[in-house]
């Protein structure tokens, strides 16, 4: 499907004119075109990319086929840019949708094989405010790139919730069988996010260096802001990954401490049983001439020695804070 916005003297002057009129509009002074190819047919691709604008065959080939990495190519009279919209869902995790941009002096052409909320949001905004001045296609390109970055924020919110879930699990004694898969999966997602963001950040940084005349100097600070936001996302993802490792180490230390406390209690109980064992073992010798066995106070003496020994052992261990 082809969506066209026609700007005349920097103001919106038309929406979806006939495709046959685009050639004349492109040659008209003071006219700027935004042509969006969303899920286009091969005929529409040929009509716009090949016949109307005559883009290089290699850029058209890259456009209609999936490109795994963002990139920017500077041609003589236009700029070709490959970016990716990032989506996140708990079931499918991270998915990307490619967005290709052709940026000329008086036009911008966008191409995407799947519907993109960012592109539609910018189109809707332009239609809602037709009186807004748009002084160049680079401004529309900035809006699109900024929208792609804004589209990452739901993923950040979801990942933040997952990190909080892990931290809460550490505090409420979650089982290792449940915690370990969560940490591994979440670190994998954070690593994936960094892998997606880093190449796009490098592309934006390249655009801000002002090496192309198709980007006006006044647009460069806005693009730098987009690049800074990508840096923030990448830094945040790295910080969360380290935070997960720290949380897991705390969990291991906590589990080890609790295990040691249990061992100390068991050891203390075992130590308390030593006096009865010693006394009982002594009286159980059954030697022929053991006077203790014939003493009238022998039983009470054995009980007293046992209780006093146990009390002394208890006081000693409490003083050492063993129990």
N, C-alpha and C positions, 0 to 999 in steps of 0.2 A: 504494500500500500504506500502511496506517495502522499505526503503531507507537505504543503508549500505555504510559506509565509512570505509575503512581498512587502518590503519596506521601501517607501519613497520619501526621500529627504528625512531619513532617520525615524520615520513614523510608520506604523503598520497601515498599509494601504490595500492589502488583499489577502485572501485566505483560499487556498486551493484553486487557483486559476487553472484553466485547461492546460494540459501538458504541451499542447501545440503552441501556446503563447509564451512558453518559457524562453525560447530562443530570442524573441524580440525583447522580452523583459530584461534578459541578461545584458543585452547591448544598450539598453536605455540608460542615459546618464542619471545619476542620483538614485538608482534602484539597487537594493540589496536583497538577495534571495537566501532563504533558508529552506532547503529541500531535505526532508527526512524520509528515508527509505526504510520502512518498518516491515519486516517479513516480505520483501519484494519478490516479484516473479522475475524470471530471467529476462523477459521482455522489458520490464521496467528498469532493471539494471542496465541493460544495453542502451535504452533510450536516454537515461540520465548520465551514467558514468562514461559511456563510450561516445554517444552521439552529441549530447548537449555540451559536455565539458571536455571530452577528449582526454581523460586522464591516462597516465602511463599504463600500459597493459600489466606491468608487474604489480602496480598498486591495486588495480582492479582484481587481479588474481589473489593478492593477499587479503583484499577486502571480502571477497565471496567465500574464502576458505578460513577456517579457524586458525588464529595466530595465538600460540600459547603465551607469548610475552608481549607486554606493551612496548611500543617503539614510536619514534618520530623520524620522518624523512622529509628533508627540505628540498623541494624541487624549485625550479626557476620561478614559477608563478603561483605555486600553491604549496601548502604544508599538509602532509599526510600523517595522521596521528592514530595510533591503535591504543585503546584503553579498555578496561574491563570493569563492569559493575559487579560488586561483591554482594552476594546474598547468603544468609545463614539461617538454618532451620535445625531443630534438634534431631530430626530424623535423617535428613540428607546432608547435614553439616554444611560445608562451604560449597557454593556453586558460583560460577562466574558467567557473565554474559558479555560478549565482545561488543564494543561500540567503536566504529571507525568514523573519523572525521576528516573531511577535505576542507581546508581553510584557504580561501582565496582573498583577493583584495575587496571584492564586493559580493561574496557568497560564502556560505558554509553548507556542506552536504554531510549528512549523518547517515550511517548505515548500521542496522542491527537485525539479526535473524530472529530474535525473540523480542517480545514486548518489553520495554524498559520504562519503569515508573519515572525515572529521572527525566528522560526525554519528554514523556507526556506531561510531566509537571511543568517543565519549562515552556512547552507549547501552550498549555492552559494558562500559564501566567501571562504570556505575551498576548493571548486573546482576551484575557480579562482586563488588561491595561493597554489598550491600543494606542493611547496618547503618550505612552512612555517612550522617550527617545532612546534609540539603539544606534549608536554612532559607528558601529563596525561589527563585522562578524566575529572579531576576537572577543567582543563582549559576550556574545552568545556562547562562544567556546568556553569562556570562563564560567558562565552559569552552568553549563553542562558538566564541566570538570568538578566544579564545586558541589554540584548535586550528586555526582558519583561518590565523592568523599562523604557527604552527608548520609548517603545510603549505607555506609559502613557502621554508623552509630547503633542501629538495632543489633548488629552482630556484637558490638562491644558491650551493649547492655546485657545480652544473653550470656556472653562469656563472663562478665562480672558476676552475674547471678550464679553461674556454675562454680566460679572460684569461691564465692561466699558459701556455697553449699558444701564444698570440700572443707573449708575452715570450720563451719558449724559441725560437720561430721567429726572432725578431730576433737572438738570440745565435748561432744556428746558420746564419745567412745564408739564410733562406728567400727564395724568389723573390718579387718584387713582385706577380706575377700571382696568387700564392697568398695572400700576406699581405693585400693590399688588400681582397679580398672578405671575409676573416675579420674585419677591423677594422670594416668597414661593417655587416656582419650583427650583430656583437656589440654595437656601439653602438646599433643599432636595438632589439635585445632589452633592453638596459639602459634605454633610453628608454621602452620599452613597460612594463617593470616599474615604473618610477617613475610612469607614468600610471595604472597599476592601484592602486598603493599609496597615492598621495597622497589621492585622494577618501576612501578607507577611513580613513585617518588623521584626516582632518577630521571624519568621522562619529564616530569614537571620542572625539576631543577634545570634540566637542559633548556627548557623553554624560557626560563627566567633569565638566562644569560644574554638575551637580546641579540642573538645571532641571526634572526630573521626579521625582515622588514614588515612581515605580515602581522606582527604583534606590536602594537603601539607601546611606547614607553610607559604611558599611564596605566596600562593593563598589567605590567610586570609585577608591581607590588601585590596586586590581587592574586596573581598566580603564585607568588612567593608565599602568600598566606595559605593557599591550598597545599603547597609543598610542606609548609610547617605543620599543617594539620595531619598530613600523612606521616611526618616524622613523629608527631605525638602518638598516633595510633600504633606505629611500630614500636616506639619506646614503651608504651603502656603494655603491649602484648609481651614484650621481653620482661618487664617488671612482674607481670602476673605469672609468667613461667617460673621465675626465680621464687616468687612467693609460694607457688605450689610446692616446689622442692623444700622450702623452709617449713611449710606446714607438714609435709610428709616426715621430715626429720623430727619435728616436734612430736608427731604421733609416735614415731619409733622410740624416741626418748621417753615419752610418757608411758608407753607400753612396757619398756624396759624397767622404768622406775616402779610401776605397779607390780611387775613380776618380782622385782627385788624385795618390795615390801611384803609380798606374800611369802617369799622364801624366808624373810626375817621372822615373820610370825610363826611359820612352821618350825624354824630352827629354835625359836624361843620355847614353843610348846615341847619340842623334843628335849631341850635342856631341862625343862621342869620335870620331866619324867625320870631324869637321872637319879635323884635321891631315892624315889621308891624302888627303882631297879637295884641300886646298890644295897639298900637295906634289905629288900626282899631276897636278893641274891645271897647276902650274908647269912640271913636266918634260914635260908633254904639249903645250906651246906649239909646239915644233918650229920655233923661230926659227932663221934661218940661222946666226947667230953666237952661239949659246948654248954657252959654254965648258963648262957642266955636262954637256952631252951627250958631250963628247969627253974628259972627265976620266976617268982610270982608277979614281979613287975616287968617281966621281959616284953610282954605284948605292948603294954603302955609305953615302955621305953622305946620300942621300935616305932610306934606311932608318933611319939614326940620327936624323935630324931628325924623321922621322915618329914613331918610338918615344918619343923624348924629349918631343915635343909632347903625345903621348897620355898619357904618364905625368904630365906637368905638369898637363894638364887633369883627370886623375883625382884627383890630390892636391888641386887647387883645389876640385873639386866635393865631395869628401869633407869637406874643411875647412868648407865651407858647408853640409854635411849635405843636399846635394841628392840624393845617392844613397847 
